[in-house]
Amino acid sequence: MKITAVAPCSSANLGSGFDALAIALDAFYDRVTVDESHTFRVIGDGVPADPVMNTAGLAALSLIDDMDISRNIEIRIEKGIPKGLGLGSSGASAAAAVVALDSYFGLELTREELVKYAMIGESAASGSPHPDNVAASIFGGLTLVTRDGDLKVSRLPISHEYRFLIAIPDVSIENKTRMARQMIPTLISLNEYSRAIARTASLIAGLMHGDRDMIRIGMNDDVVESSRLPLFPYYPDVKKSALEYNAVGVAVSGAGPSILILCDELSDIESIKRSAELILSKHGISCRLVEAGISGGAYVEGSPISD
């Protein structure tokens, strides 16, 4: 019996929501198939064969060992999400793996339980089990993750049909996620803390109520994004230009280098695209520009798709 699960890409942080906010997007998807095997193995083009070095493999081992079920399975990963570009590629593989395993073994785990196992897989990519991307890939839509003791994931309503433009620079940074996390300051001032809280609250309220001014305020950050600017020297100019062409808000997608540009009917998307390409070309970088909408969560092929 083969089971294949599909999980969408995601964009985390959204400016001020570091390690708490993420959104699932329909631009790219990963597929993970679980099948019977004589031994546990993970296969797929361009993915580590060692399970503990692979987000899907590590998440699967965590679930299998915790549930005390058979390891005699093969996990096949089909990567549709570009790796290392801040689009939740590693998280989507882990999310699809645990969703497929849940169906394969008939475990009937809750989505929050699936997030707990998938986030363990993220340690293989970033060195720490952060849940933001996997939560979005499993739940779909806009998700808020809180960790005050137990992990809690909430899917938040968005009251407007926004479009997303993803600027994907053709750059590669080795161990980018680990490096980006190490660049974040460990101490901030009380003023920075207060401003960050207000911005995150503004972003959530703006998305829930369709208030573009509140969203624009919320998609700013002086702590995480600022600390990572040496990795993305082109970002401030791309953001400034996109806002001049009436983008709702702009943020580095996850740990970058991709840039997430939130647009509505007032945004001049074509001018934003041309300007982003021009700015990146001045830095000697080519890029892809991909339009996307909000995606539902991970699902098993042949089963009803959640939205």
Phi, psi and omega in degrees: 000118176263142174231128178241129176245148181239134180228140183277162171290170181208160175237123183255164178080304179058031181102268188270354188262046185305127177061014181232321184249143174203158180224136178276135183237151185266022182285319185216155179220149169254148175238134178232127181247130176253131182217162178294146179207168177278346180207168178278126177207154178239128181228158179157150181293126174074015178246148180299134179284333178288117185304324183284350176260005185238130184298319179293318181294316181293319177297318180296315180298321179299314180293313183299314182292323180293323182271355179054052179242172189297139174269001185280070181220157173247134176246115181253125184253128174247108185277115173252346181264126178303138183273147172071023184240012177079026182244023175069031182297312181295321180293323180294321178297316179295319180297312180297324181296313183288327176294318178295317180295321178302317179287319183300316182263002179062042186280330181056046176287152175286164179295326177294322177296321177297321177299319181300322178282319181296323182293332176297322178299329180299339178300331180293334182261323188242349181090355178214150184274073181272141191260356191297309181294316182294327178297314179296318181294327181275315183277329188079165178066207180267125182238145174243126179250130174237143180228075176250077192090257178283151176287134177228129178243128177239131173269121186263140179286144174243126190267003183224149179271084179280156171247153180239135173248124180251118174268116186247097181292146178274072179226154179227128179238117184295135181052040187300315184296315178299315181298316182296323179290326180289340181279347184287134179295145180269346178229136175228162181282165177297322178296318178296319179298313181297317181294321180296318179297315181298320180293318179298317178297320179296319180297312181297313180297320180296318179291323181287329185251000179071034181258102186294329179293320178293322178296316182299319176298316185290333181273043174231151181205131180255003184252293185283306181300317182298321181292337184261001184304327176303335178282334187228068185296341180278343188301312183302322180289321178296317180295312181302315181293316181299320179292326177295330176268021169072031166298149178292315180195162183220140177207155169293134180278114181058231178268013177074183006275359181295152180243130180261124181242116181271128186232155171224195185292346178270350184278140176268083189297319182295320178291324177298317179299310183298318181294318180298317178298319181294315181297315180294324178296328177293338175267007180074028184236128171273163181207160170256145175239117187239127174270143184213160172241183180280137181256154168286181184276178180300148182211159175271130180302132182093351177257163177300140181269127178280149177240000000 
